[in-house]
Amino acid sequence: MIYPYIPGLQYMSFDTGEEAEFFVPTSIGSDSADEQKVYDTLKNNRIIDGTAKKDQIHFIGFWSPQDAGVHKMRLYFENKNLLADKEMYLVYVHKEEGRFGKDLGWTQLTSIDSEL
């Protein structure tokens, strides 16, 4: 799953009538196991500090596109305090289970290019 992180983000949506060139996820939500991985990734990269509790941050994610390649999307949200120069990130959580239930999953952090 992909989790956008924008300080103060509490809600996001997509437009199902979007132009064909934009990826539109079929659903949004979160997974408690993913939330811990996202929190740890942001904390380990010093994007959030350790004083912020995991349950104080709203992690909202969506499934990634099935096709490999570069994808564009439009994300709609309300945040009256959002500034164009505020840092925005995506945390990709890959789930994979190895032999004997070993967790082979990983996360990747990337910054978002936005046009506000």
Order of alpha helices (4+ residues) and beta strands (2+ residues): beta-beta-alpha-beta-beta-beta
